[in-house]
Amino acid sequence: MSKIRKESYRVGTYAIDLNGKMKVSTIFNYMQEVAINHAQSQNYGVKEMAEKGVFWVLSRAYIDILEYPTLGDTVTIETWAKGTDKIFVLRDFKIYNSSNKNIANVTTNWVIVDCQKMRLQRPKILNDELKYIDNHAINHIPGKIIEIDNKEFIFNKDISYCDIDLNKHVNNVRYVEMVLDSFSQDYYKDKQPEILHINFLSQCKYGDTIQIYKGYNQDKDMFYVEGIKQNTTQKCFQALIKWI
């Protein structure tokens, strides 16, 4: 059982945007797939976790995109578990193009959730299964995102069938898409995301409505985007995004 998982994907028409470049949400889809497959090969996949009465949840992610692949390119993604930090299991990714050039680096925090009580579990319940590599695609661990005061309402997102995953809540990639959709089509004509830091804070389910707000964080020179469950003060996600 290898401590590093490597998979390759061909960039199809479904994976690109209006500029012919791979969407950030596609990168998250690929990362999610290779992470699940790696966990499965290491005996802490979906089936094994369910037998323990727990499941994985992606809590935080930070991606630094150096170059965007285009239609027809082949991308290769490497992933490995690199350790723990309190309740988090840390997993990194490196993404390469068909010339084996490193085009993106990602670090993520995952948590283990009890299926019945919906409480977080310590990573030590997987001490026999988790095998770590002391290697860092990105050196820092994604932390909390501070809310800004000056933000405006952008749109409502009604949660429907295609937003829901195996755990019967909104899949993390859908939140990434909400962040990307908070910018107009014109904005994408001459700009593209370079850095995205997104924290997934609470689950949303079928029938919920998420209100999307956006503002600019001058201190970090990044846009701030958040999703709040309608008629509550409960944040579903927070994100910071930098464009080039």
C-alpha positions as CSV (number, residue, x, y, z in Angstrom):
1,M,0.0,0.0,0.0
2,S,1.7,3.2,-1.2
3,K,1.7,6.2,1.0
4,I,1.4,8.4,-2.1
5,R,-1.5,8.1,-4.6
6,K,-1.1,9.3,-8.2
7,E,-3.9,9.5,-10.8
8,S,-4.2,11.1,-14.2
9,Y,-7.2,12.8,-15.8
10,R,-7.8,14.1,-19.3
11,V,-9.3,17.6,-19.3
12,G,-12.6,17.2,-21.2
13,T,-15.2,19.7,-22.4
14,Y,-17.1,19.5,-19.2
15,A,-14.1,20.5,-17.2
16,I,-13.3,23.9,-18.8
17,D,-14.6,27.4,-18.7
18,L,-15.4,30.0,-21.3
19,N,-11.7,30.7,-21.8
20,G,-11.0,27.0,-22.5
21,K,-9.1,26.6,-19.2
22,M,-9.8,24.1,-16.5
23,K,-12.2,25.4,-13.8
24,V,-11.1,25.5,-10.2
25,S,-14.1,23.4,-9.3
26,T,-12.9,20.7,-11.6
27,I,-9.6,20.6,-9.8
28,F,-11.5,20.1,-6.5
29,N,-13.5,17.3,-8.1
30,Y,-10.3,15.5,-9.2
31,M,-8.7,16.1,-5.8
32,Q,-11.8,14.6,-4.0
33,E,-11.7,11.6,-6.3
34,V,-8.0,10.8,-5.8
35,A,-8.2,11.4,-2.0
36,I,-11.1,9.0,-1.7
37,N,-9.3,6.4,-3.8
38,H,-6.1,6.7,-1.7
39,A,-8.1,6.4,1.5
40,Q,-9.8,3.2,0.1
41,S,-6.4,1.7,-0.8
42,Q,-5.2,2.4,2.7
43,N,-8.2,0.8,4.4
44,Y,-9.8,4.0,5.7
45,G,-12.1,4.6,2.8
46,V,-15.9,5.2,2.7
47,K,-16.7,1.5,3.5
48,E,-14.2,1.1,6.3
49,M,-15.2,4.4,7.9
50,A,-18.9,3.5,7.7
51,E,-18.1,0.3,9.6
52,K,-16.5,2.4,12.3
53,G,-19.6,4.6,12.4
54,V,-17.8,7.7,11.0
55,F,-17.2,9.5,7.8
56,W,-14.7,12.0,6.3
57,V,-15.5,15.7,5.8
58,L,-13.2,18.2,4.1
59,S,-13.0,21.1,6.5
60,R,-10.5,23.6,4.9
61,A,-8.6,23.9,1.7
62,Y,-5.9,26.2,0.3
63,I,-4.9,26.0,-3.4
64,D,-2.2,27.9,-5.2
65,I,-2.6,27.7,-9.0
66,L,0.5,28.4,-11.0
67,E,-0.8,27.5,-14.5
68,Y,-4.1,26.4,-15.9
69,P,-4.4,23.3,-18.1
70,T,-6.6,23.5,-21.2
71,L,-8.9,21.2,-23.2
72,G,-7.3,17.9,-24.1
73,D,-4.4,18.2,-21.6
74,T,-3.7,15.4,-19.1
75,V,-3.2,16.4,-15.5
76,T,-1.7,14.1,-12.9
77,I,-2.5,14.5,-9.2
78,E,-0.4,13.2,-6.3
79,T,-1.7,13.1,-2.8
80,W,-0.6,12.0,0.6
81,A,-1.5,12.3,4.3
82,K,1.2,14.4,5.9
83,G,0.2,14.4,9.6
84,T,-2.4,15.7,12.1
85,D,-3.0,19.0,13.8
86,K,-5.4,18.7,16.8
87,I,-8.7,17.4,15.3
88,F,-7.5,17.7,11.7
89,V,-5.9,15.1,9.4
90,L,-3.7,17.0,6.9
91,R,-3.6,16.0,3.3
92,D,-1.6,17.7,0.5
93,F,-1.7,17.5,-3.3
94,K,0.6,18.4,-6.1
95,I,-0.8,18.7,-9.7
96,Y,1.3,18.3,-12.8
97,N,0.6,18.8,-16.5
98,S,1.4,16.4,-19.3
99,S,5.0,17.8,-19.4
100,N,5.4,16.9,-15.7
101,K,5.4,20.6,-14.8
102,N,4.1,21.4,-11.3
103,I,1.0,23.6,-12.0
104,A,-0.8,23.7,-8.7
105,N,-0.2,23.0,-5.0
106,V,-2.9,22.3,-2.4
107,T,-3.1,21.7,1.3
108,T,-6.3,20.5,3.1
109,N,-7.6,19.8,6.5
110,W,-10.0,16.9,7.0
111,V,-12.1,15.9,10.0
112,I,-13.7,12.6,11.1
113,V,-17.4,12.9,12.0
114,D,-19.5,10.4,14.0
115,C,-22.5,9.3,11.9
116,Q,-25.0,9.2,14.7
117,K,-24.0,12.0,17.0
118,M,-22.5,14.2,14.3
119,R,-19.6,15.0,16.6
120,L,-15.9,15.3,15.6
121,Q,-13.7,12.4,16.4
122,R,-9.9,12.5,17.1
123,P,-7.7,11.1,14.3
124,K,-6.3,8.6,16.8
125,I,-9.2,6.3,16.0
126,L,-7.3,5.6,12.8
127,N,-3.8,5.2,14.3
128,D,-3.4,1.7,12.7
129,E,-4.5,2.8,9.2
130,L,-3.1,6.4,8.7
131,K,0.4,6.4,7.3
132,Y,2.0,9.9,7.0
133,I,4.7,11.4,4.9
134,D,6.6,14.5,6.2
135,N,6.3,16.4,2.9
136,H,4.6,19.6,2.2
137,A,3.0,20.9,-1.0
138,I,2.3,24.1,0.9
139,N,4.1,24.7,4.2
140,H,1.3,26.4,6.2
141,I,-1.9,24.9,7.6
142,P,-5.1,26.7,6.6
143,G,-6.5,28.6,9.5
144,K,-9.7,30.5,10.3
145,I,-10.9,33.2,7.9
146,I,-11.8,36.5,9.5
147,E,-15.2,38.0,8.4
148,I,-15.0,41.5,7.0
149,D,-17.6,44.2,7.6
150,N,-18.1,45.7,4.2
151,K,-19.8,43.1,2.0
152,E,-22.8,43.0,-0.2
153,F,-25.5,40.5,-1.0
154,I,-24.8,38.8,-4.4
155,F,-27.4,36.0,-4.9
156,N,-29.5,33.2,-3.3
157,K,-28.6,29.6,-4.0
158,D,-31.4,27.1,-3.6
159,I,-30.1,23.6,-2.7
160,S,-31.4,20.9,-5.0
161,Y,-30.8,17.3,-6.0
162,C,-27.5,17.8,-7.9
163,D,-25.9,19.6,-5.0
164,I,-26.2,16.7,-2.6
165,D,-23.6,14.0,-2.0
166,L,-23.4,10.5,-0.5
167,N,-23.6,11.9,3.0
168,K,-26.9,13.7,2.1
169,H,-25.5,17.2,2.5
170,V,-24.0,19.8,0.0
171,N,-20.8,18.5,-1.6
172,N,-17.8,20.7,-1.0
173,V,-17.3,21.3,-4.7
174,R,-20.7,23.0,-4.9
175,Y,-19.5,25.6,-2.3
176,V,-16.4,26.2,-4.5
177,E,-18.8,26.8,-7.4
178,M,-20.8,29.3,-5.4
179,V,-17.6,31.3,-4.7
180,L,-16.8,31.3,-8.4
181,D,-20.3,32.2,-9.4
182,S,-20.2,35.3,-7.2
183,F,-18.1,36.9,-10.0
184,S,-19.6,38.0,-13.3
185,Q,-18.8,36.4,-16.7
186,D,-17.0,39.6,-17.7
187,Y,-14.7,39.3,-14.7
188,Y,-13.4,36.1,-16.1
189,K,-12.5,37.5,-19.5
190,D,-9.1,38.8,-18.5
191,K,-8.7,37.4,-14.9
192,Q,-8.4,34.0,-13.3
193,P,-8.1,32.8,-9.7
194,E,-4.6,32.3,-8.4
195,I,-5.2,31.5,-4.8
196,L,-8.4,30.1,-3.1
197,H,-8.7,29.5,0.6
198,I,-12.1,28.1,1.6
199,N,-13.3,26.8,4.9
200,F,-16.4,24.6,5.1
201,L,-18.2,25.5,8.4
202,S,-21.6,23.8,8.6
203,Q,-23.6,21.4,6.5
204,C,-26.5,22.4,4.3
205,K,-29.1,20.0,3.0
206,Y,-31.7,19.6,0.3
207,G,-34.2,22.5,0.3
208,D,-32.0,24.9,2.2
209,T,-31.3,28.4,0.7
210,I,-27.8,29.8,1.0
211,Q,-27.3,33.6,0.7
212,I,-24.0,34.6,-0.9
213,Y,-22.2,37.8,0.2
214,K,-19.0,39.2,-1.1
215,G,-16.6,42.0,-0.2
216,Y,-12.9,43.0,-0.5
217,N,-10.3,42.4,2.1
218,Q,-7.8,45.2,1.6
219,D,-5.4,43.8,4.2
220,K,-5.0,40.6,2.3
221,D,-5.6,42.0,-1.2
222,M,-8.2,39.3,-1.7
223,F,-12.0,39.0,-2.2
224,Y,-14.0,37.6,0.7
225,V,-17.0,35.4,0.0
226,E,-19.3,33.8,2.5
227,G,-22.5,31.7,2.4
228,I,-25.1,32.0,5.1
229,K,-28.1,29.7,5.6
230,Q,-31.2,31.8,4.9
231,N,-33.2,33.0,8.0
232,T,-30.3,32.2,10.3
233,T,-26.9,33.6,11.2
234,Q,-25.2,30.2,10.4
235,K,-22.3,30.4,8.0
236,C,-22.0,27.5,5.6
237,F,-18.6,28.5,4.2
238,Q,-16.1,31.4,4.1
239,A,-13.6,31.9,1.4
240,L,-10.7,34.2,0.3
241,I,-9.9,34.4,-3.4
242,K,-7.0,36.2,-5.2
243,W,-7.1,36.9,-8.9
244,I,-4.3,37.5,-11.5
